[in-house]
Amino acid sequence: MKHRNSVFDKLKAIPVILVMSLFLMAACGFVAFVMHSLSPMLIGLAFLILSLAILWGYATLSTKKKSTENGKPSLLNGITLDFLMNFVSPVVILGEKGDILWYNKAFSAISGQAGALYHQNISEVVDEKISLRRLREEEPETLALRPVIGKLSGVEYEIVAYKNFTSEEPSFITVWSSLERISHLQKELSARNPVVLYIAVDNCSESSVFMQSNYRTITAKISILLKEWVSSFDGILREVESDRYILMIEERYLPELCEKKFDILDQVREISTDNVDIPVTISIGAACVDGTMQQKEQTAHQALDLALQRGGDQAVLKLRGNAVEYYGGRTKTVQKRTKIRSRIIAAEAMNLMKNASNVIIMGHRFADHDSIGSCVGMARFAMNYCQKVNIVVNIHDPNLKAIFQKLRGLEEYKTIFLDGTAAQDLITSQTLLIITDVNNVHQFEAPELYENIQNVVIIDHHRQSAEFVVKPKITYIEPGASSASELVCEMLEQQLAPGSILKEEAELLFAGILLDTKQFVNNTGPRTFSAAHFLRSEGANPAEAQMLFRSDMEDFKREIKYEANAFIYRNIIAFSYIEENATQEDKIAAAKAADRLLSLDRVLASFVLCRMDNTVHISARSSGTVNVQLITEKLNGGGHFDMAGAQVKDATIKETFVRLKEAIDQYLNEV
């Protein structure tokens, strides 16, 4: 149709040109008649020039007429216009202020509007505003290399813009490419991203000794169960060493695993152990991160180590952006029955001490008997291999008064204690920092020491709550141990000659074990009694160790205040608190009250709260059924299975109660 119109226009132009030619011939004849002297050549040349002028003028007028036809600017010639009009990708020509000058059929189809779009602003058409300022200000060379992202009818488009200078006013030719397919391919690629998991059978060495022939039967059942579990995710399972597996699945299956909270942990736990009191469980370390396969494998291995250091029977999932998620961990940790690791750790610590210029030892803030006892034990260890040893502690803490008095007469301890500020002056490039009874950086007695010292050793019995920013030279975390004092006793027994420990030091270590086992009632095992036997052989008197826990009348009254406010929640949880601003003595009384509340009938866990300044302190205790560490972790706390705590800053007692109840409800509902 367009071709026929073009021919018709040309036919209409013939009469006009014919009339002009006749008029021109008549004019030339008249000139020749008047001026007889002109030659025919000059007359012909004049005729040719006038003819060309007439044709050029007509062509110009015809072009202008076309350019204004229908009121739409024509920036392109006919061939380009036909090509762009039928181009598969949407094309829009925008004015300097974003008004639509022209668009093709593809853009009309995706716009979803029936009427014409001419002279509308592009911001009125798209879902999300396009940066016109960038189109105006950016250089043409870089503008085409940096697409703009726009959204139209719910679909994202990559918009490549080209500046056009052929018209009187600047304009932009924009080509739109849908990102829908690219987005689909990205999702598919992400879904196929390999996730690497390490799986280890917990307590394999202990179980193999005490279960003997039944152990291989149970591990065979575990292997079959794992293969069935993996097959449901189309994964690959390989046993890399005895009772340790590596698993690979696609990321598309990870949400289902998380939704089911890695239920394979429960399935393995249900496997019969023939009435042997050693639960066979597994630990899982998973890595859903970017990087090479080697990096994924290393990250999965780190996640498994973290799961084991937290006590096993759980899954640790490492995600992009250093996020970590925990699943399981509801089984109380079984004590290891060999001392091989403690012997290796003691030897490594000895080598570090020999090469150190000085040794600084610290525990957690608001030190208790286990914290200060384990520090004193490591100080005795270090004195045999390093001349300069110091213990960082709050020297003004009234709760440590009895301990300071016990050590006052000893020559080695006259100048050994100092605060964190004074310890800063002792730091050198060869300083060794030993941290006991804590692995949470926020709970260190002096966190600035950890930040400034390169050589660090951590010895703790609490479950590890997070990875360390600076990797320690030695990480000795045994959640199965009763106390940090127990771990230190084993190291001393392995490395020092008999009789090397002072009686006062042995009694402090004994007091640390007494505190965390509640007089050898909770969380005790053969290694606990072995450590106690070792301390008795070194001169510790249990009666004198017990004297360190005696409190005066004021402390007794503080404990009574908590007990008077106690109430029961969900039939098994005991709560207590005091409204007024608490002191350090009140905080110690809260911990003691939490222990006493466990003696109530049917109470499985207790939580006691007190508020010091702008921080609410939570002391949590368990009889061994409820994992209070998992509960306090939801409030950025941590600790042990049956002894934990948390600190909630900038909160009231009532606000903290609400958050704590929510955490308890979530834990109990998942059981």
Secondary structure, 3 states (H helix, E strand, C coil): CHHHHHHHHHHHHHHHHHHHHHHHHHHHHHHHHHCCCCCHHHHHHHHHHHHHHHHHHHHHHHHHHHHCHHHCCCCCCHHHHHHHHCCCCCEEEEECCCEEEEECHHHHHHHCCCCCCCCCEHHHCCCCCCCHHHHHHCCHHHHCCCCEEEEECCEEEEEEEEEECCCCCCEEEEEEEECHHHHHHHHHHHHCCEEEEEEEECCHHHHHHHHCHHHHHHHHHHHHHHHHHHHCCCCEEEEEECCEEEEEEEHHHHHHHHHCCCCHHHHHHCCCCCCCCCCCCEEEEEEECCCCHHHHHHHHHHHHHHHHHCCCCEEEEEEHHHCEEEEECCCCCCCCCCCHHHHHHHHHHHHHHHCCCEEEEECECCCCHHHHHHHHHHHHHHHCCCCCEEEECCCCCHHHHHHHHHHCCCHHHCCCEECHHHHHCCCCCCEEEEEECCCCHHHECCHHHHHHCCEEEEEECCCCCCCCCCCCCEEEECCCCCCHHHHHHHHHHHHCCCCCCCHHHHHHHHHHHHHHHCCCCCCCCHHHHHHHHHHHHCCCCHHHHHHCCCCCHHHHHHHHHHHHCCEEECCCEEEEEEEEECCHHHHHHHHHHHHHHCCCCCCCEEEEEEEECCEEEEEEEECCCCCHHHHHHCCCCEECCCEEEEEEECCCHHHHHHHHHHHHHHHHHHC
